[in-house]
Structure formats: structure tokens, C-alpha cells
Amino acid sequence: MGCIAIIALILLIWWAVASPSTFFIGLFIFIGLCIWAVISNNKIKETQKQRQIKEDEKNNKIFEEKKIEYNISNDYKIVNYKNGFAKISKDKQYIWIKDQSLFLFPAVVQSREEKYILYKIPLKDIEYYSTQGNVSKQTKISGGGGEIGGSSVGGAIVGGVIAGGAGAVIGSRKKGKIESIKSEIITHDDRETFFNYYVNGERHSMFFDFKDYITLIKMIPEKDYNNFINMQLSKGSMVSVTEQLKDLADLKGKGIITEEEFSEKKKVLLNKIK
């Protein structure tokens, strides 16, 4: 539209120069074309808007129908599935427990009907869930650039180091401009919740938002990592402390527990035979 308007304006100027007597005819034609273009553009936008409204209504209807079809529980929570083994939408998911199984189903309207997948994980196949990642802070320094009469800002800074504030003033006495030094703290948060489970004997993982850990611990507290470790250690009250120590070492060898956790649990077991 912009290019057409510029071309039309150039032609109008040319018309005014070449044929001043008919200029106003060209001006009226130009104004008429502009009005027609605006009306046409508005009609196209309105048509697109109505089409989008109908598409949204259709998708929302399918979404509600699918929730009824799959009998989605009213006792659901919502988590955000980020990545993992499960071939489901990387988006918000309903999550609930029914018949000794954990279920996941899209909690938002999907672009295609085949994306409405009811994902089921038997509770017995869940290994454990926990969190991983860290929050780190980085200080970003910017500014402090520019030159003053041929002397760099570095000269003013060095002057300040040698002679204090007066030295900085001496170092920057000539005409010019120094950009102020600015600092900005940038926070990097890569924390997430991971969820380990088995499919046909093979271990797989799913990854959710960090805050979804709270949802999981309310739903299935027995599958929390710490409870999992304690269950492994207390498995079978008749098992000897020696066997439990072997299990503990095996957990550490597989990377399931850290060196610090190994030492702590080992101390508890050894205290049992004192």
C-alpha cells in the first residue's frame, strides 16, 4: 500500500506540472483511489477477523467435546509440560489420578484434533520426581565509553584511582562527554521439575516447570525423590544393614544420590549396629 501511494503521489505531481489545467481532475481521482483503498483494506481485515472468530469457536467446541469424550476428571490440576519422552503437546496439561494411574490431557485449545491425547502412566511405573537446575545472577556493566579532547575515559578513571575524586576531575577536565557507567543484574533461572517413569521396562523422563513440583508433591507425595530414597533404604525390614549399605552404594554408583546424601544415609545405617 505504501509503495502504491508514493507512486500515485509522484504521478500526481507530474500531472500537475505537465497539465495544470486538468490537475484537479487527477487530484479527485487520487483522493477517490485512497478512499477506495482504505475501505477495501478495512473490509479485508473485517473478513479475516470474522474468519478467525469462527475458527476459534470451532476449535473451542472441539476442545469441549474432547474433554467430554475422554471423561476428564473435575479433580484436575494444571502443569506445564516442557519436554520429554511423552509425545504430547508441549503446553499446559490437565493432570489427575484415577484408578491407580496418573493422567495427562491438554488444558488448552489445540490447533489440530489429533493433538488431543490422553496420556496414562500407571502409578506403579513411576520411579520418582524431583527438581534440578540453579538460579544464577550476572552483573552486566555498560557505559563508561567516549573520549574527552583526545583523552580517553580510561585516563579519568586512572586519575581517580591515583588521586581520588579530584584526580578523576583532572583527568576529564577537557570538553567532551563521558557516558555514565551502568550496572544491571541479570538473573538466569534454569530450574525445572523432572519426572522419571518406566515404559516397557525402559526408564524415561518428562520435564515440567519448576513450580509444578508443588503440584506433584500434593498429588503423589510417596513418589517424591526423598521418599523414594527412604523407601529404597527401608525396603524389607528383615534385610541386614550390610545389604542396605550395598543398595545405598548402588544408588550412588548410578547417580541417583549424591556423595553427600550417601554419607548421610550411611551414617544412619551404621548407627543401627552400634
C-alpha positions, 0 to 999 in steps of 0.5 A: 500500500505504501509503495502504491501511494508514493507512486500515485503521489509522484504521478500526481505531481507530474500531472500537475506540472505537465497539465495544470489545467486538468490537475484537479481532475487527477487530484479527485481521482487520487483522493477517490483511489485512497478512499477506495483503498482504505475501505477495501483494506478495512473490509479485508481485515473485517473478513479475516477477523470474522474468519478467525472468530469462527475458527476459534469457536470451532476449535473451542467446541472441539476442545469441549467435546474432547474433554467430554469424550475422554471423561476428564476428571473435575479433580484436575490440576494444571502443569506445564509440560516442557519436554520429554519422552511423552509425545504430547503437546508441549503446553499446559496439561490437565493432570489427575489420578484415577484408578491407580494411574496418573493422567495427562490431557491438554488444558488448552485449545489445540490447533489440530484434533489429533493433538488431543491425547490422553496420556496414562502412566500407571502409578506403579511405573513411576520411579520418582520426581524431583527438581534440578537446575540453579538460579544464577545472577550476572552483573552486566556493566555498560557505559563508561565509553567516549573520549574527552579532547583526545583523552580517553575515559580510561585516563579519568578513571586512572586519575581517580584511582591515583588521586581520588575524586579530584584526580578523576576531575583532572583527568576529564577536565577537557570538553567532551562527554563521558557516558555514565557507567551502568550496572544491571543484574541479570538473573538466569533461572534454569530450574525445572521439575523432572519426572522419571517413569518406566515404559516397557521396562525402559526408564524415561523422563518428562520435564515440567516447570519448576513450580509444578513440583508443588503440584506433584508433591500434593498429588503423589507425595510417596513418589517424591525423590526423598521418599523414594530414597527412604523407601529404597533404604527401608525396603524389607525390614528383615534385610541386614544393614550390610545389604542396605549399605550395598543398595545405598552404594548402588544408588550412588554408583548410578547417580541417583544420590549424591556423595553427600546424601550417601554419607548421610544415609550411611551414617544412619545405617551404621548407627543401627549396629552400634 
